Structure formats: structure tokens, C-alpha cells
Amino acid sequence: MTAARRRFTQEFKDELCREVINTSKPIKDVATAYGVGAESLRNWLNKYREANGGTEADLTVSERARLKELEREVQELRAETAF
């Protein structure tokens, strides 16, 4: 005998999508915490991004600086490796 299929409200789906986007937590972790399938959450997230123009949280000034620093470091390491 199979279990009844659970239905989730759109508000619940959107809330989980916002949590993944805003906290940068892995989809698997958020799905496990709320008792939903990771693949279901991934599908909801794709639909959410399509509906909301793929909105991602903008980087803060410190995050941008750190990203630039890391990109520079990667470039230097690649140059050393090529040498």
C-alpha cells in the first residue's frame, strides 16, 4: 500500500526557495530539514527563479572584495602551476 501524496502550498514552496537563495544552504540540507525531497525542492527552486527573474541576493561590498581577492589568488596559482 502506498502513502498518500503530500501537497504543499505555494507559500511553503516559496519560503523554502527563499531560504536556499538567501542563506546559500545546500538544497539537500533545506529539504531534509523540512521533510521534502531534494529533487522536489530543486524543481520548485527552478520554477521560483523563472517566475522571479532569477533573483539572487546581491553581494555585499565585503563579499565582492573577497570574491575579487579569491579570483586574483586563483589566477596567481594557475600562473604558478603553468610555470
N, CA, C and O atoms as CSV, one atom per row, in Angstrom:
chain,resi,resn,atom,element,x,y,z
A,1,MET,N,N,0.847,-1.177,0.000
A,1,MET,CA,C,0.000,0.000,0.000
A,1,MET,C,C,0.893,1.241,0.000
A,1,MET,O,O,1.845,1.319,0.777
A,2,THR,N,N,0.600,2.179,-0.840
A,2,THR,CA,C,1.423,3.383,-0.952
A,2,THR,C,C,0.864,4.501,-0.086
A,2,THR,O,O,-0.334,4.565,0.188
A,3,ALA,N,N,1.754,5.367,0.330
A,3,ALA,CA,C,1.353,6.517,1.141
A,3,ALA,C,C,0.673,7.550,0.258
A,3,ALA,O,O,0.952,7.645,-0.937
A,4,ALA,N,N,-0.218,8.316,0.858
A,4,ALA,CA,C,-0.911,9.369,0.119
A,4,ALA,C,C,0.092,10.448,-0.271
A,4,ALA,O,O,1.015,10.759,0.481
A,5,ARG,N,N,-0.100,11.001,-1.433
A,5,ARG,CA,C,0.795,12.055,-1.925
A,5,ARG,C,C,0.543,13.344,-1.151
A,5,ARG,O,O,-0.593,13.798,-1.018
A,6,ARG,N,N,1.637,13.924,-0.640
A,6,ARG,CA,C,1.503,15.161,0.122
A,6,ARG,C,C,1.443,16.346,-0.827
A,6,ARG,O,O,2.080,16.347,-1.880
A,7,ARG,N,N,0.676,17.345,-0.444
A,7,ARG,CA,C,0.570,18.582,-1.215
A,7,ARG,C,C,1.089,19.725,-0.356
A,7,ARG,O,O,0.811,19.807,0.840
A,8,PHE,N,N,1.851,20.606,-1.001
A,8,PHE,CA,C,2.416,21.751,-0.299
A,8,PHE,C,C,1.863,23.022,-0.919
A,8,PHE,O,O,1.654,23.099,-2.129
A,9,THR,N,N,1.629,24.016,-0.075
A,9,THR,CA,C,1.127,25.294,-0.583
A,9,THR,C,C,2.239,26.021,-1.325
A,9,THR,O,O,3.422,25.757,-1.111
A,10,GLN,N,N,1.849,26.925,-2.185
A,10,GLN,CA,C,2.824,27.720,-2.925
A,10,GLN,C,C,3.644,28.585,-1.970
A,10,GLN,O,O,4.830,28.816,-2.201
A,11,GLU,N,N,3.016,29.059,-0.905
A,11,GLU,CA,C,3.725,29.872,0.082
A,11,GLU,C,C,4.844,29.064,0.741
A,11,GLU,O,O,5.938,29.582,0.963
A,12,PHE,N,N,4.567,27.795,1.052
A,12,PHE,CA,C,5.574,26.923,1.659
A,12,PHE,C,C,6.730,26.700,0.691
A,12,PHE,O,O,7.896,26.775,1.077
A,13,LYS,N,N,6.402,26.428,-0.561
A,13,LYS,CA,C,7.439,26.212,-1.578
A,13,LYS,C,C,8.309,27.459,-1.738
A,13,LYS,O,O,9.536,27.370,-1.790
A,14,ASP,N,N,7.658,28.622,-1.814
A,14,ASP,CA,C,8.391,29.882,-1.973
A,14,ASP,C,C,9.285,30.160,-0.769
A,14,ASP,O,O,10.405,30.647,-0.923
A,15,GLU,N,N,8.796,29.853,0.417
A,15,GLU,CA,C,9.583,30.067,1.636
A,15,GLU,C,C,10.856,29.216,1.612
A,15,GLU,O,O,11.930,29.707,1.959
A,16,LEU,N,N,10.750,27.963,1.212
A,16,LEU,CA,C,11.928,27.105,1.126
A,16,LEU,C,C,12.891,27.607,0.058
A,16,LEU,O,O,14.106,27.569,0.250
A,17,CYS,N,N,12.362,28.071,-1.052
A,17,CYS,CA,C,13.207,28.610,-2.117
A,17,CYS,C,C,13.963,29.837,-1.633
A,17,CYS,O,O,15.157,29.975,-1.898
A,18,ARG,N,N,13.280,30.724,-0.929
A,18,ARG,CA,C,13.940,31.920,-0.401
A,18,ARG,C,C,15.016,31.540,0.610
A,18,ARG,O,O,16.064,32.183,0.672
A,19,GLU,N,N,14.764,30.503,1.397
A,19,GLU,CA,C,15.776,30.070,2.361
A,19,GLU,C,C,17.030,29.572,1.651
A,19,GLU,O,O,18.145,29.897,2.060
A,20,VAL,N,N,16.856,28.792,0.599
A,20,VAL,CA,C,18.019,28.302,-0.160
A,20,VAL,C,C,18.787,29.470,-0.760
A,20,VAL,O,O,20.016,29.503,-0.690
A,21,ILE,N,N,18.081,30.425,-1.347
A,21,ILE,CA,C,18.723,31.551,-2.023
A,21,ILE,C,C,19.390,32.493,-1.026
A,21,ILE,O,O,20.547,32.872,-1.212
A,22,ASN,N,N,18.681,32.871,0.020
A,22,ASN,CA,C,19.191,33.885,0.946
A,22,ASN,C,C,20.277,33.377,1.887
A,22,ASN,O,O,21.144,34.146,2.302
A,23,THR,N,N,20.238,32.099,2.226
A,23,THR,CA,C,21.214,31.576,3.181
A,23,THR,C,C,22.329,30.797,2.503
A,23,THR,O,O,23.323,30.453,3.142
A,24,SER,N,N,22.173,30.516,1.217
A,24,SER,CA,C,23.148,29.724,0.466
A,24,SER,C,C,23.342,28.334,1.055
A,24,SER,O,O,24.396,27.723,0.882
A,25,LYS,N,N,22.334,27.841,1.745
A,25,LYS,CA,C,22.395,26.471,2.266
A,25,LYS,C,C,22.200,25.511,1.100
A,25,LYS,O,O,21.501,25.838,0.141
A,26,PRO,N,N,22.805,24.339,1.170
A,26,PRO,CA,C,22.587,23.346,0.113
A,26,PRO,C,C,21.118,22.910,0.061
A,26,PRO,O,O,20.444,22.823,1.088
A,27,ILE,N,N,20.650,22.643,-1.134
A,27,ILE,CA,C,19.262,22.212,-1.322
A,27,ILE,C,C,18.962,20.988,-0.469
A,27,ILE,O,O,17.902,20.899,0.151
A,28,LYS,N,N,19.894,20.051,-0.443
A,28,LYS,CA,C,19.696,18.809,0.309
A,28,LYS,C,C,19.453,19.084,1.793
A,28,LYS,O,O,18.592,18.454,2.408
A,29,ASP,N,N,20.207,20.021,2.369
A,29,ASP,CA,C,20.063,20.343,3.789
A,29,ASP,C,C,18.696,20.953,4.095
A,29,ASP,O,O,18.047,20.575,5.071
A,30,VAL,N,N,18.267,21.882,3.269
A,30,VAL,CA,C,16.971,22.526,3.482
A,30,VAL,C,C,15.842,21.507,3.294
A,30,VAL,O,O,14.886,21.481,4.069
A,31,ALA,N,N,15.960,20.679,2.270
A,31,ALA,CA,C,14.932,19.670,2.007
A,31,ALA,C,C,14.811,18.704,3.174
A,31,ALA,O,O,13.705,18.370,3.597
A,32,THR,N,N,15.940,18.258,3.691
A,32,THR,CA,C,15.929,17.320,4.823
A,32,THR,C,C,15.320,17.969,6.057
A,32,THR,O,O,14.545,17.338,6.775
A,33,ALA,N,N,15.667,19.225,6.307
A,33,ALA,CA,C,15.159,19.936,7.485
A,33,ALA,C,C,13.637,20.063,7.463
A,33,ALA,O,O,12.994,20.056,8.513
A,34,TYR,N,N,13.066,20.178,6.266
A,34,TYR,CA,C,11.614,20.354,6.155
A,34,TYR,C,C,10.878,19.095,5.729
A,34,TYR,O,O,9.659,19.113,5.561
A,35,GLY,N,N,11.606,18.011,5.555
A,35,GLY,CA,C,10.963,16.741,5.232
A,35,GLY,C,C,10.410,16.653,3.824
A,35,GLY,O,O,9.381,16.016,3.597
A,36,VAL,N,N,11.080,17.286,2.882
A,36,VAL,CA,C,10.668,17.181,1.476
A,36,VAL,C,C,11.821,16.584,0.682
A,36,VAL,O,O,12.958,16.551,1.152
A,37,GLY,N,N,11.525,16.119,-0.507
A,37,GLY,CA,C,12.558,15.551,-1.353
A,37,GLY,C,C,13.455,16.636,-1.944
A,37,GLY,O,O,12.990,17.714,-2.314
A,38,ALA,N,N,14.744,16.329,-2.024
A,38,ALA,CA,C,15.689,17.298,-2.576
A,38,ALA,C,C,15.362,17.609,-4.033
A,38,ALA,O,O,15.470,18.758,-4.462
A,39,GLU,N,N,14.967,16.601,-4.786
A,39,GLU,CA,C,14.638,16.826,-6.196
A,39,GLU,C,C,13.390,17.693,-6.339
A,39,GLU,O,O,13.309,18.524,-7.243
A,40,SER,N,N,12.422,17.502,-5.452
A,40,SER,CA,C,11.224,18.353,-5.472
A,40,SER,C,C,11.599,19.802,-5.203
A,40,SER,O,O,11.144,20.711,-5.897
A,41,LEU,N,N,12.432,20.007,-4.188
A,41,LEU,CA,C,12.856,21.369,-3.862
A,41,LEU,C,C,13.648,21.973,-5.012
A,41,LEU,O,O,13.504,23.162,-5.297
A,42,ARG,N,N,14.472,21.190,-5.671
A,42,ARG,CA,C,15.242,21.688,-6.819
A,42,ARG,C,C,14.286,22.148,-7.932
A,42,ARG,O,O,14.501,23.191,-8.549
A,43,ASN,N,N,13.246,21.374,-8.174
A,43,ASN,CA,C,12.255,21.750,-9.190
A,43,ASN,C,C,11.517,23.030,-8.789
A,43,ASN,O,O,11.297,23.913,-9.618
A,44,TRP,N,N,11.138,23.122,-7.518
A,44,TRP,CA,C,10.466,24.330,-7.034
A,44,TRP,C,C,11.369,25.543,-7.193
A,44,TRP,O,O,10.918,26.623,-7.574
A,45,LEU,N,N,12.650,25.350,-6.896
A,45,LEU,CA,C,13.616,26.442,-6.980
A,45,LEU,C,C,13.775,26.924,-8.422
A,45,LEU,O,O,13.854,28.127,-8.668
A,46,ASN,N,N,13.822,25.999,-9.365
A,46,ASN,CA,C,13.918,26.380,-10.781
A,46,ASN,C,C,12.695,27.188,-11.209
A,46,ASN,O,O,12.829,28.198,-11.899
A,47,LYS,N,N,11.514,26.750,-10.805
A,47,LYS,CA,C,10.282,27.474,-11.143
A,47,LYS,C,C,10.249,28.839,-10.452
A,47,LYS,O,O,9.813,29.828,-11.041
A,48,TYR,N,N,10.709,28.886,-9.207
A,48,TYR,CA,C,10.741,30.145,-8.460
A,48,TYR,C,C,11.650,31.150,-9.155
A,48,TYR,O,O,11.294,32.318,-9.306
A,49,ARG,N,N,12.807,30.698,-9.572
A,49,ARG,CA,C,13.757,31.590,-10.244
A,49,ARG,C,C,13.203,32.074,-11.583
A,49,ARG,O,O,13.402,33.232,-11.949
A,50,GLU,N,N,12.518,31.210,-12.309
A,50,GLU,CA,C,11.904,31.627,-13.579
A,50,GLU,C,C,10.839,32.688,-13.329
A,50,GLU,O,O,10.765,33.687,-14.046
A,51,ALA,N,N,10.020,32.465,-12.311
A,51,ALA,CA,C,8.918,33.383,-12.021
A,51,ALA,C,C,9.400,34.712,-11.462
A,51,ALA,O,O,8.738,35.735,-11.635
A,52,ASN,N,N,10.540,34.704,-10.798
A,52,ASN,CA,C,11.038,35.913,-10.150
A,52,ASN,C,C,12.283,36.465,-10.818
A,52,ASN,O,O,13.050,37.190,-10.184
A,53,GLY,N,N,12.494,36.145,-12.052
A,53,GLY,CA,C,13.616,36.691,-12.800
A,53,GLY,C,C,14.967,36.222,-12.308
A,53,GLY,O,O,15.967,36.913,-12.500
A,54,GLY,N,N,15.017,35.058,-11.676
A,54,GLY,CA,C,16.292,34.518,-11.214
A,54,GLY,C,C,16.944,35.364,-10.143
A,54,GLY,O,O,18.169,35.453,-10.067
A,55,THR,N,N,16.121,35.984,-9.317
A,55,THR,CA,C,16.667,36.879,-8.301
A,55,THR,C,C,17.572,36.142,-7.341
A,55,THR,O,O,17.179,35.159,-6.712
A,56,GLU,N,N,18.763,36.625,-7.245
A,56,GLU,CA,C,19.731,36.135,-6.274
A,56,GLU,C,C,20.051,37.315,-5.369
A,56,GLU,O,O,19.979,38.471,-5.784
A,57,ALA,N,N,20.396,37.014,-4.157
A,57,ALA,CA,C,20.769,38.081,-3.242
A,57,ALA,C,C,22.033,38.765,-3.765
A,57,ALA,O,O,23.012,38.101,-4.108
A,58,ASP,N,N,22.001,40.095,-3.821
A,58,ASP,CA,C,23.172,40.839,-4.273
A,58,ASP,C,C,24.299,40.677,-3.272
A,58,ASP,O,O,24.066,40.533,-2.072
A,59,LEU,N,N,25.516,40.703,-3.774
A,59,LEU,CA,C,26.679,40.585,-2.905
A,59,LEU,C,C,26.899,41.884,-2.154
A,59,LEU,O,O,26.688,42.973,-2.688
A,60,THR,N,N,27.321,41.753,-0.924
A,60,THR,CA,C,27.678,42.938,-0.145
A,60,THR,C,C,29.051,43.415,-0.600
A,60,THR,O,O,29.740,42.724,-1.351
A,61,VAL,N,N,29.440,44.590,-0.145
A,61,VAL,CA,C,30.730,45.154,-0.516
A,61,VAL,C,C,31.859,44.231,-0.066
A,61,VAL,O,O,32.807,43.998,-0.815
A,62,SER,N,N,31.761,43.708,1.147
A,62,SER,CA,C,32.819,42.829,1.650
A,62,SER,C,C,32.853,41.513,0.873
A,62,SER,O,O,33.927,40.959,0.639
A,63,GLU,N,N,31.682,41.011,0.471
A,63,GLU,CA,C,31.643,39.775,-0.318
A,63,GLU,C,C,32.263,39.993,-1.698
A,63,GLU,O,O,32.975,39.130,-2.212
A,64,ARG,N,N,31.987,41.147,-2.286
A,64,ARG,CA,C,32.586,41.460,-3.595
A,64,ARG,C,C,34.108,41.560,-3.487
A,64,ARG,O,O,34.835,41.073,-4.353
A,65,ALA,N,N,34.576,42.196,-2.417
A,65,ALA,CA,C,36.025,42.331,-2.214
A,65,ALA,C,C,36.667,40.960,-2.026
A,65,ALA,O,O,37.728,40.683,-2.584
A,66,ARG,N,N,36.029,40.120,-1.250
A,66,ARG,CA,C,36.555,38.767,-1.017
A,66,ARG,C,C,36.562,37.971,-2.312
A,66,ARG,O,O,37.523,37.252,-2.587
A,67,LEU,N,N,35.511,38.087,-3.108
A,67,LEU,CA,C,35.442,37.391,-4.382
A,67,LEU,C,C,36.570,37.837,-5.303
A,67,LEU,O,O,37.225,37.013,-5.941
A,68,LYS,N,N,36.788,39.135,-5.365
A,68,LYS,CA,C,37.861,39.665,-6.207
A,68,LYS,C,C,39.219,39.141,-5.732
A,68,LYS,O,O,40.067,38.774,-6.546
A,69,GLU,N,N,39.417,39.108,-4.419
A,69,GLU,CA,C,40.664,38.594,-3.838
A,69,GLU,C,C,40.871,37.119,-4.199
A,69,GLU,O,O,41.974,36.714,-4.568
A,70,LEU,N,N,39.822,36.333,-4.091
A,70,LEU,CA,C,39.918,34.907,-4.410
A,70,LEU,C,C,40.169,34.674,-5.900
A,70,LEU,O,O,40.930,33.781,-6.275
A,71,GLU,N,N,39.534,35.472,-6.736
A,71,GLU,CA,C,39.764,35.347,-8.175
A,71,GLU,C,C,41.211,35.666,-8.520
A,71,GLU,O,O,41.813,34.997,-9.360
A,72,ARG,N,N,41.773,36.690,-7.873
A,72,ARG,CA,C,43.173,37.052,-8.080
A,72,ARG,C,C,44.093,35.913,-7.627
A,72,ARG,O,O,45.069,35.584,-8.302
A,73,GLU,N,N,43.771,35.322,-6.488
A,73,GLU,CA,C,44.575,34.216,-5.962
A,73,GLU,C,C,44.536,33.012,-6.901
A,73,GLU,O,O,45.562,32.376,-7.141
A,74,VAL,N,N,43.367,32.705,-7.425
A,74,VAL,CA,C,43.241,31.594,-8.374
A,74,VAL,C,C,44.083,31.857,-9.605
A,74,VAL,O,O,44.767,30.963,-10.103
A,75,GLN,N,N,44.033,33.083,-10.095
A,75,GLN,CA,C,44.816,33.443,-11.272
A,75,GLN,C,C,46.313,33.275,-11.006
A,75,GLN,O,O,47.038,32.759,-11.857
A,76,GLU,N,N,46.776,33.703,-9.844
A,76,GLU,CA,C,48.191,33.556,-9.481
A,76,GLU,C,C,48.578,32.078,-9.371
A,76,GLU,O,O,49.642,31.678,-9.844
A,77,LEU,N,N,47.726,31.276,-8.754
A,77,LEU,CA,C,48.020,29.857,-8.598
A,77,LEU,C,C,48.055,29.140,-9.945
A,77,LEU,O,O,48.871,28.243,-10.156
A,78,ARG,N,N,47.178,29.534,-10.842
A,78,ARG,CA,C,47.191,28.942,-12.183
A,78,ARG,C,C,48.468,29.311,-12.911
A,78,ARG,O,O,49.049,28.486,-13.617
A,79,ALA,N,N,48.908,30.557,-12.740
A,79,ALA,CA,C,50.142,31.002,-13.379
A,79,ALA,C,C,51.339,30.216,-12.820
A,79,ALA,O,O,52.221,29.813,-13.578
A,80,GLU,N,N,51.371,29.999,-11.502
A,80,GLU,CA,C,52.447,29.227,-10.881
A,80,GLU,C,C,52.432,27.787,-11.386
A,80,GLU,O,O,53.487,27.218,-11.666
A,81,THR,N,N,51.274,27.208,-11.502
A,81,THR,CA,C,51.142,25.838,-11.959
A,81,THR,C,C,51.591,25.701,-13.395
A,81,THR,O,O,52.222,24.708,-13.757
A,82,ALA,N,N,51.275,26.682,-14.218
A,82,ALA,CA,C,51.665,26.646,-15.625
A,82,ALA,C,C,53.165,26.805,-15.785
A,82,ALA,O,O,53.747,26.306,-16.747
A,83,PHE,N,N,53.788,27.495,-14.852
A,83,PHE,CA,C,55.228,27.742,-14.917
A,83,PHE,C,C,55.950,26.463,-14.653
A,83,PHE,O,O,57.181,26.437,-14.659
